[in-house]
Amino acid sequence: MRRRATSCSLRAALVALVALIALLAPARTASAAFDVNDTSWEGCSEFLEIARAELGVARVHPVAVLDWSQIGPEDGILVLHPTQSLDADETTSFMKAGGRLAIVDDFGRGDDTLRRFQIERIPTPTRPLAALRNRPALAIAEPVADTVGGHSIGRHPVVSHVDRLVTNHATGLRHPNLSPVLRIRALSEPDVIVAVAGQVGKGRLFAMGDPSALMNMMLRYPGNRAFASGLTRYLVDEDGAQPHRGRLYIVANRFDEESSFGGETSLRKDFDAQLKALATAVEDARRDGLPGGALLALAALAGLALAIWTARASARPYRGPLPRYARPTPLVAQGGAAGRFAVLAAPSSPRGLAFLELKSALFEALSVRFGLETNPPQEVVARLVAREGALDERALSAFKEVLGTMYRVEASVVAGKPANVSRPALLHAAGVVRSVLAACGADGRKPPRGPHPGAPSAPLAAALEARPSPAEAKPATPPSDKGAR
């Protein structure tokens, strides 16, 4: 039976292991929105084709890892709906050297980068002047003519061929100094800017609050396609009289960053990057929960651990229990002095029991020595010790204090509330009792009084009650013979 149980447990462990391997095997993941490899209505595969048609296939690089050491100042970076913040130092160094960065995001983590450049998000108008199908969420954005010194100098290069752009649940952007590029005109409320651009060092920063404008479904509108072409050319080609021939890097949603711009790195920067990645992973898990694959892997690991534990437990040999009649009697269950000592010495026993045992030994020794009754009153014991024991005032006071404590502990135990007796107090009481018994000759060195040791002797108790103590005894005054004289 034991071999059969072990075989079944091992079979279950093997099944759990196969399930774990199947769960951890690479699987095809579904494309997220704005993915340039997604050909569905919410993907950006058509935008990738537009960029390649404008720049050439060799100059367009959709990547999942942004390697800053491979990026030069003549290159451009397009970030679509990032789900994590970009490296602040690298983006700033890149633009100051001449690079161009475009962040197209509405409700992602692009605002972390925008806030560093004092760009804040604001809501779009609730009553736009023009909207697709009269829906405010599909408001129509128009190009804004750039002005310098109060004179119009034309549109921004990104929207030079755009007349109208259809937005889709966009967010507005506000900055005091950056040039507005696209705006949504409104009725009975202020207009809202949805795209801005400005210079950072030698480079440029472009921000737009609607990545949905570049989705496959939205690129069927001419203005949106013209905007996609203009944004692609602006990021790597056009720069006034000085054309760029750089490469365009496209990242979307979740991506990683590594190395450093210009190839300069340090141990501290690598450590900060690891901390940032860990903090981002923890924040993502707190906000969105663990991925489904991770949950399944944890469940499989738990099942595998359970199967291994079952196999080990079922294969473990156990000793047969002894019958009750063959078991040795525990010391606590034994009678006599051994059992009593085991009870008193047990760690779980309260010290009050040892205190009562000390009281019982004191009274029993005094009763045997002086022939008292079985449980003499406290006053009788105190007077007996005061007369028979050669104790000074300090020792007698200590004995009376210990005797009173014994009676208080006994009363607490009888009431079901054991008193809290400390170890020093118990040791002090034991020392006082030993000294009293030695002083009274009740420590077993002197024979007991009376013909029947241990028998109750009422006359002696009565005599002790009536006999005055040495302190009360006074010398008798001789009779006066004054009258006789």
C-alpha positions as CSV (number, residue, x, y, z in Angstrom):
1,M,0.0,0.0,0.0
2,R,2.9,2.4,0.8
3,R,4.5,1.7,-2.6
4,R,1.2,2.3,-4.3
5,A,0.6,5.6,-2.6
6,T,4.2,6.7,-3.4
7,S,3.6,5.8,-7.1
8,C,0.4,7.8,-7.2
9,S,2.0,10.8,-5.6
10,L,4.9,10.8,-8.0
11,R,2.5,10.5,-10.9
12,A,0.7,13.6,-9.6
13,A,4.0,15.5,-9.2
14,L,4.9,14.6,-12.8
15,V,1.5,15.9,-14.1
16,A,2.0,19.2,-12.2
17,L,5.5,19.6,-13.6
18,V,4.3,19.0,-17.1
19,A,1.5,21.6,-16.5
20,L,4.1,24.1,-15.2
21,I,6.3,23.6,-18.3
22,A,3.3,24.1,-20.5
23,L,2.4,27.3,-18.7
24,L,5.9,28.7,-18.8
25,A,6.4,27.9,-22.4
26,P,6.5,30.9,-24.8
27,A,3.1,31.7,-26.0
28,R,1.8,34.2,-28.6
29,T,0.7,37.3,-26.8
30,A,-2.1,39.5,-28.0
31,S,-1.1,42.8,-29.5
32,A,-2.1,45.9,-27.4
33,A,-3.6,49.1,-28.7
34,F,-1.2,51.4,-30.6
35,D,1.2,48.5,-31.4
36,V,2.8,49.1,-34.8
37,N,2.6,45.4,-35.5
38,D,-1.1,45.2,-34.9
39,T,-3.2,45.3,-38.1
40,S,-6.6,45.6,-36.3
41,W,-8.6,48.8,-36.1
42,E,-6.8,50.0,-32.9
43,G,-3.2,49.1,-34.0
44,C,-0.7,51.4,-35.7
45,S,0.5,49.2,-38.5
46,E,-0.6,51.7,-41.2
47,F,1.3,54.5,-39.5
48,L,4.4,52.3,-39.7
49,E,3.8,51.9,-43.4
50,I,3.4,55.6,-43.8
51,A,6.7,56.2,-42.0
52,R,8.6,53.7,-44.1
53,A,7.1,55.2,-47.3
54,E,8.3,58.7,-46.2
55,L,11.8,57.7,-44.9
56,G,12.6,54.3,-46.2
57,V,12.5,50.9,-44.5
58,A,16.1,51.2,-43.3
59,R,15.5,54.4,-41.4
60,V,12.5,53.4,-39.4
61,H,13.1,51.2,-36.4
62,P,10.1,50.0,-34.3
63,V,11.8,48.7,-31.1
64,A,10.8,47.2,-27.8
65,V,14.1,48.2,-26.1
66,L,15.3,51.8,-26.5
67,D,19.1,51.6,-26.5
68,W,20.3,55.1,-25.9
69,S,23.9,54.2,-26.8
70,Q,22.8,53.5,-30.4
71,I,20.8,56.8,-30.7
72,G,22.5,59.9,-32.2
73,P,21.6,63.6,-32.1
74,E,20.4,63.4,-35.7
75,D,17.8,60.7,-34.8
76,G,14.2,61.1,-33.7
77,I,12.1,59.2,-31.2
78,L,8.3,58.8,-31.3
79,V,6.7,57.5,-28.1
80,L,3.1,56.3,-28.4
81,H,1.0,55.9,-25.3
82,P,3.9,54.9,-22.9
83,T,2.9,52.9,-19.8
84,Q,6.0,53.9,-17.9
85,S,7.9,57.1,-17.5
86,L,10.9,57.8,-19.7
87,D,14.4,58.4,-18.3
88,A,14.6,62.1,-17.5
89,D,18.4,62.4,-17.9
90,E,18.6,60.6,-21.2
91,T,15.7,62.4,-22.8
92,T,17.0,65.8,-21.7
93,S,20.6,65.0,-22.9
94,F,19.2,63.7,-26.2
95,M,17.3,66.8,-27.0
96,K,20.0,69.2,-25.8
97,A,22.4,67.5,-28.2
98,G,20.0,68.1,-31.1
99,G,17.6,65.1,-31.1
100,R,13.9,65.3,-31.5
101,L,11.4,63.7,-29.2
102,A,7.6,63.3,-29.8
103,I,5.3,62.1,-27.1
104,V,1.8,61.3,-28.3
105,D,-0.2,60.2,-25.3
106,D,-3.5,60.9,-23.6
107,F,-4.0,58.8,-20.5
108,G,-0.7,56.9,-20.3
109,R,2.5,57.7,-18.3
110,G,3.7,60.3,-20.8
111,D,2.6,63.1,-18.4
112,D,5.6,62.2,-16.2
113,T,7.9,63.4,-18.9
114,L,5.7,66.3,-19.9
115,R,5.5,67.6,-16.3
116,R,9.3,67.9,-16.3
117,F,8.9,70.4,-19.2
118,Q,6.0,72.2,-17.4
119,I,3.4,70.8,-19.7
120,E,0.1,69.8,-18.0
121,R,-2.9,68.0,-19.2
122,I,-6.4,69.7,-19.3
123,P,-9.8,68.4,-20.4
124,T,-11.0,69.0,-23.9
125,P,-14.1,71.2,-24.6
126,T,-17.5,69.7,-23.8
127,R,-19.0,71.7,-26.6
128,P,-16.6,71.7,-29.6
129,L,-17.3,73.9,-32.6
130,A,-17.0,70.9,-34.9
131,A,-17.1,67.2,-34.2
132,L,-17.5,63.9,-36.1
133,R,-21.1,62.7,-35.8
134,N,-21.8,65.5,-33.3
135,R,-19.9,63.6,-30.6
136,P,-17.7,65.8,-28.4
137,A,-15.3,62.8,-27.9
138,L,-14.6,63.0,-31.7
139,A,-13.9,66.7,-31.8
140,I,-12.2,68.2,-34.9
141,A,-8.8,69.9,-34.3
142,E,-7.5,72.6,-36.6
143,P,-3.9,73.8,-37.2
144,V,-2.7,76.9,-35.4
145,A,-0.7,79.5,-37.3
146,D,2.6,80.2,-35.4
147,T,3.3,83.8,-34.6
148,V,6.5,85.6,-33.8
149,G,6.4,89.2,-32.5
150,G,2.7,89.4,-33.4
151,H,3.2,88.4,-37.0
152,S,2.0,85.1,-38.4
153,I,4.8,83.0,-39.9
154,G,2.6,80.1,-41.0
155,R,1.8,76.7,-39.6
156,H,4.1,74.3,-37.8
157,P,5.9,71.8,-40.2
158,V,4.0,68.9,-38.7
159,V,0.6,70.3,-39.8
160,S,1.7,72.2,-42.9
161,H,-0.6,70.0,-45.1
162,V,-3.3,69.4,-42.5
163,D,-6.7,71.1,-42.7
164,R,-8.7,69.2,-40.2
165,L,-7.8,66.4,-37.8
166,V,-10.3,64.0,-36.2
167,T,-9.5,63.4,-32.5
168,N,-10.7,60.4,-30.4
169,H,-11.1,61.0,-26.7
170,A,-8.1,63.4,-26.7
171,T,-6.7,65.4,-23.8
172,G,-5.7,69.0,-23.9
173,L,-2.2,70.4,-23.2
174,R,-1.2,73.7,-21.6
175,H,2.2,75.5,-21.5
176,P,2.9,79.2,-21.2
177,N,5.7,79.4,-23.8
178,L,5.5,76.4,-26.2
179,S,4.0,77.0,-29.6
180,P,0.5,75.6,-30.2
181,V,0.2,73.3,-33.1
182,L,-3.4,72.0,-33.0
183,R,-6.4,73.3,-31.2
184,I,-10.1,72.4,-30.7
185,R,-12.3,75.4,-31.0
186,A,-15.3,75.5,-28.6
187,L,-18.7,77.2,-28.1
188,S,-19.2,79.3,-25.0
189,E,-15.9,78.1,-23.5
190,P,-12.2,78.6,-24.2
191,D,-10.5,76.8,-27.0
192,V,-8.2,73.9,-26.0
193,I,-4.7,73.2,-27.5
194,V,-4.1,69.4,-28.1
195,A,-0.6,69.6,-29.6
196,V,2.4,71.9,-28.7
197,A,6.0,72.1,-29.9
198,G,9.1,73.9,-28.7
199,Q,12.9,73.9,-28.6
200,V,15.0,72.2,-25.9
201,G,18.6,73.0,-26.3
202,K,19.5,72.2,-29.9
203,G,16.7,69.7,-30.2
204,R,12.9,69.8,-30.3
205,L,10.0,68.5,-28.2
206,F,6.6,67.7,-29.7
207,A,3.7,66.7,-27.6
208,M,0.1,65.7,-28.5
209,G,-2.7,64.5,-26.3
210,D,-4.3,62.0,-28.7
211,P,-2.4,58.8,-29.8
212,S,-5.7,57.5,-31.2
213,A,-5.4,59.9,-34.1
214,L,-2.7,57.6,-35.5
215,M,-4.6,54.3,-35.2
216,N,-5.5,52.4,-38.3
217,M,-9.2,53.3,-38.1
218,M,-8.4,57.0,-37.8
219,L,-5.9,57.1,-40.6
220,R,-8.7,56.8,-43.2
221,Y,-9.3,60.5,-42.7
222,P,-7.0,62.7,-45.0
223,G,-6.1,65.1,-42.3
224,N,-4.9,62.3,-40.0
225,R,-2.8,60.8,-42.7
226,A,-1.2,64.1,-43.5
227,F,-0.5,64.6,-39.8
228,A,1.2,61.2,-39.7
229,S,3.4,62.0,-42.7
230,G,4.3,65.5,-41.4
231,L,5.2,64.1,-37.9
232,T,7.5,61.5,-39.5
233,R,9.3,64.0,-41.7
234,Y,9.7,66.5,-38.8
235,L,11.3,64.1,-36.4
236,V,14.3,63.2,-38.7
237,D,14.4,65.3,-41.8
238,E,13.3,68.9,-41.8
239,D,15.2,71.4,-39.7
240,G,15.1,74.6,-41.7
241,A,18.1,75.0,-43.9
242,Q,19.9,72.0,-42.3
243,P,18.3,68.7,-43.3
244,H,18.6,65.7,-41.0
245,R,19.2,62.2,-42.3
246,G,18.7,60.4,-39.1
247,R,16.7,57.3,-38.1
248,L,13.3,57.2,-36.5
249,Y,12.8,55.0,-33.4
250,I,9.2,54.1,-32.6
251,V,8.2,52.7,-29.2
252,A,4.7,52.1,-28.0
253,N,3.0,51.1,-24.7
254,R,5.5,49.1,-22.6
255,F,9.2,49.2,-23.6
256,D,12.5,49.1,-21.9
257,E,15.4,51.5,-21.8
258,E,19.1,50.6,-21.5
259,S,22.6,52.1,-21.7
260,S,23.2,55.8,-21.8
261,F,23.0,58.5,-24.5
262,G,26.5,59.0,-26.0
263,G,27.7,55.6,-24.5
264,E,28.7,57.2,-21.2
265,T,27.6,55.2,-18.3
266,S,28.5,54.6,-14.7
267,L,27.8,52.1,-11.9
268,R,25.5,54.5,-10.1
269,K,23.5,55.0,-13.3
270,D,23.1,51.3,-13.8
271,F,22.1,50.9,-10.2
272,D,19.5,53.7,-10.5
273,A,18.2,52.1,-13.7
274,Q,17.7,48.8,-11.9
275,L,15.9,50.6,-9.0
276,K,13.7,52.4,-11.5
277,A,12.8,49.2,-13.3
278,L,12.0,47.5,-10.0
279,A,9.9,50.4,-8.8
280,T,8.0,50.5,-12.1
281,A,7.3,46.7,-11.9
282,V,6.0,47.1,-8.4
283,E,3.8,50.0,-9.3
284,D,2.4,48.2,-12.4
285,A,1.7,45.2,-10.3
286,R,0.0,47.3,-7.6
287,R,-2.1,49.2,-10.2
288,D,-2.9,46.4,-12.7
289,G,-2.2,43.2,-10.7
290,L,0.1,40.4,-11.7
291,P,-0.1,39.1,-15.3
292,G,-2.2,36.1,-16.0
293,G,0.8,34.0,-16.9
294,A,2.5,34.8,-13.6
295,L,-0.7,33.9,-11.6
296,L,-0.9,30.6,-13.5
297,A,2.8,29.9,-12.9
298,L,2.4,30.6,-9.1
299,A,-0.6,28.2,-9.1
300,A,1.4,25.5,-10.8
301,L,4.3,26.0,-8.4
302,A,1.9,25.6,-5.5
303,G,0.4,22.5,-7.0
304,L,3.9,21.0,-7.6
305,A,5.0,21.8,-4.0
306,L,1.8,20.1,-2.7
307,A,2.4,17.1,-4.8
308,I,6.1,16.8,-3.6
309,W,5.0,17.2,0.0
310,T,2.3,14.5,-0.5
311,A,4.9,12.2,-2.0
312,R,7.3,12.7,0.8
313,A,4.6,12.4,3.5
314,S,3.2,9.2,2.0
315,A,6.6,7.6,1.7
316,R,7.8,8.4,5.2
317,P,7.9,5.4,7.5
318,Y,6.1,5.9,10.9
319,R,6.8,4.0,14.1
320,G,3.8,2.2,15.5
321,P,2.4,3.7,18.7
322,L,2.8,1.7,21.9
323,P,-0.3,0.5,23.6
324,R,-1.5,2.5,26.5
325,Y,-0.9,-0.3,29.0
326,A,2.7,-0.6,27.8
327,R,3.6,3.1,28.1
328,P,5.6,4.3,31.1
329,T,3.7,6.4,33.6
330,P,4.8,10.1,33.4
331,L,6.5,11.5,36.5
332,V,3.7,14.0,36.9
333,A,1.1,11.3,37.0
334,Q,3.0,9.4,39.7
335,G,2.1,9.7,43.4
336,G,4.4,10.4,46.3
337,A,7.2,12.9,46.5
338,A,8.3,12.3,42.9
339,G,5.0,13.2,41.4
340,R,4.6,16.2,43.7
341,F,8.0,17.5,42.9
342,A,7.4,17.0,39.1
343,V,4.2,19.1,39.4
344,L,5.9,21.9,41.4
345,A,9.0,21.9,39.1
346,A,7.0,22.1,35.9
347,P,7.5,25.3,33.9
348,S,3.8,25.8,33.5
349,S,3.1,25.5,37.3
350,P,2.6,28.9,39.1
351,R,5.0,29.7,41.9
352,G,2.1,30.1,44.2
353,L,1.9,26.3,44.5
354,A,5.6,26.2,45.6
355,F,4.8,28.9,48.1
356,L,1.9,26.8,49.5
357,E,4.2,23.8,49.6
358,L,6.6,25.8,51.7
359,K,3.8,26.8,54.1
360,S,2.7,23.2,54.4
361,A,6.3,22.1,55.2
362,L,6.6,24.8,57.9
363,F,3.4,24.0,59.7
364,E,4.0,20.2,59.5
365,A,7.5,20.5,61.0
366,L,6.3,22.8,63.8
367,S,3.3,20.6,64.5
368,V,5.5,17.5,64.7
369,R,8.1,19.3,66.9
370,F,5.7,20.8,69.4
371,G,2.6,18.5,69.1
372,L,0.3,21.1,67.7
373,E,-3.0,20.5,65.8
374,T,-2.9,19.7,62.1
375,N,-3.5,23.3,60.9
376,P,-2.8,25.7,63.7
377,P,-3.9,29.3,63.5
378,Q,-1.5,32.0,62.3
379,E,-1.3,33.6,65.8
380,V,-0.4,30.4,67.4
381,V,2.5,29.8,65.0
382,A,3.7,33.4,65.4
383,R,3.7,33.2,69.2
384,L,5.3,29.7,69.2
385,V,8.2,30.9,66.9
386,A,8.6,34.1,69.1
387,R,9.0,32.0,72.3
388,E,10.8,29.0,71.1
389,G,13.1,30.5,68.4
390,A,15.9,32.7,69.5
391,L,15.2,35.3,66.8
392,D,16.0,39.0,66.8
393,E,13.5,41.6,65.9
394,R,14.5,41.8,62.3
395,A,14.3,38.0,61.8
396,L,11.0,37.8,63.6
397,S,9.6,40.7,61.5
398,A,10.7,38.9,58.3
399,F,9.0,35.7,59.4
400,K,5.7,37.4,60.2
401,E,5.8,39.1,56.8
402,V,6.4,35.8,55.1
403,L,3.7,34.1,57.1
404,G,1.2,36.8,56.1
405,T,2.2,36.4,52.5
406,M,1.6,32.6,52.8
407,Y,-2.0,33.1,54.0
408,R,-2.7,35.7,51.2
409,V,-1.4,33.3,48.6
410,E,-3.5,30.5,50.0
411,A,-6.6,32.7,49.9
412,S,-5.9,33.6,46.3
413,V,-5.4,30.0,45.2
414,V,-8.6,28.9,47.0
415,A,-10.5,31.7,45.2
416,G,-9.3,30.5,41.8
417,K,-7.0,33.5,41.3
418,P,-3.4,32.4,41.8
419,A,-1.2,35.2,43.1
420,N,1.8,36.3,41.2
421,V,4.8,35.3,43.2
422,S,8.2,36.2,41.9
423,R,11.2,34.0,42.1
424,P,13.2,36.3,44.4
425,A,10.2,36.4,46.8
426,L,10.0,32.6,46.8
427,L,13.7,32.2,47.5
428,H,13.5,34.7,50.3
429,A,10.6,32.9,51.9
430,A,12.5,29.6,51.7
431,G,15.5,31.1,53.4
432,V,13.3,32.6,56.2
433,V,11.6,29.2,56.7
434,R,14.9,27.3,57.0
435,S,16.2,29.8,59.5
436,V,13.0,29.6,61.6
437,L,13.0,25.8,61.6
438,A,16.6,25.7,62.7
439,A,16.0,28.3,65.4
440,C,13.0,26.3,66.8
441,G,14.7,22.9,66.6
442,A,12.2,21.7,64.1
443,D,14.6,20.9,61.4
444,G,14.8,17.2,62.4
445,R,17.8,17.5,64.6
446,K,15.9,17.4,67.9
447,P,13.3,14.8,69.0
448,P,9.7,15.9,69.0
449,R,8.0,16.7,72.3
450,G,5.3,14.6,73.8
451,P,4.7,10.8,73.7
452,H,3.0,10.8,70.4
453,P,4.8,13.0,67.9
454,G,2.5,14.6,65.4
455,A,-0.6,14.0,67.5
456,P,-2.8,17.1,68.2
457,S,-2.2,18.6,71.6
458,A,-4.9,21.1,72.6
459,P,-3.5,21.8,76.1
460,L,-0.2,22.9,74.7
461,A,-1.9,25.2,72.2
462,A,-4.1,26.6,75.0
463,A,-1.1,27.1,77.2
464,L,0.7,29.0,74.4
465,E,-2.3,31.2,73.9
466,A,-2.4,32.0,77.6
467,R,1.3,32.3,78.2
468,P,2.6,35.9,77.7
469,S,5.4,36.6,75.3
470,P,8.9,37.6,76.6
471,A,8.2,41.2,75.6
472,E,5.0,41.2,77.7
473,A,6.6,39.5,80.7
474,K,7.6,41.8,83.5
475,P,9.4,41.1,86.8
476,A,7.0,40.6,89.7
477,T,6.9,43.5,92.2
478,P,7.6,42.2,95.8
479,P,4.7,42.8,98.2
480,S,4.9,45.9,100.3
481,D,5.1,45.6,104.1
482,K,4.5,49.3,104.7
483,G,1.2,48.6,106.2
484,A,2.6,45.9,108.5
485,R,5.2,48.2,109.7
